[in-house]
Structures are given as C-alpha cells and as structure tokens.
Amino acid sequence: MKKYKIDCVQSLEGFLKEMSGTCDGFSPDSDFRDFADKEGKPLFTDKDAAYLNKVLLECYRLCAKEVIDIHMFHSGLHVNPGK
C-alpha cells in the first residue's frame, strides 16, 4: 500500500485525484471498506481500508486548517478515471 502524507494542498489534491481514479463513485464522505471490484470483491483489505480512511481524515484536518471546503475542492478536480 502506497503511503500518503497530507501536509499541503498539493498532497490533498493528489490523494483525492488518485482515489477518484481508483474508486468508482469516490467522494470525501466515502468509507474505503465499501468499495468493491466488478466481481463484488472488496477493493481494499481491511487494513488498507482503515489506513485510507485515516488518510482521508488527515485531508479533512488539512482542509479545516486551510479553510477549504473539501467537497467543493473535490468537485473542482479534473480526474481521468483509471489514471
């Protein structure tokens, strides 16, 4: 599992773009335990989903610090699915 450090707007953008491209239907309110592949198998292990949920919490903390609406920020990103 790739490690993420959410410590600036650029790292926030990178994480949100990557998750949007990886997880069909991703939003900042997502729980990574809920994502499945086309066969219905979990996209992430329990450990990886817990880690990604913690990273998403760090995204919220950065947004609070920087006074960024995470939902507006995410909706403004241009994402290429599967990239």
Long-range contacts (C-beta under 8 A, 24 or more apart in sequence): 1-47, 1-48, 1-51, 4-55, 4-58, 6-55, 6-58, 6-59, 6-61, 6-62, 7-62, 8-62, 9-62, 9-66, 9-68, 12-59, 12-62, 12-63, 12-68, 12-73, 13-73, 13-77, 15-55, 15-59, 16-59, 16-73, 16-74, 16-77, 17-77, 17-79, 19-52, 19-56, 20-74, 20-77, 20-79, 20-81, 21-79, 21-80, 21-81, 21-82, 21-83, 24-81, 27-71, 27-74, 28-56, 28-59, 28-60, 28-70, 28-71, 28-74, 29-71, 30-56, 32-56
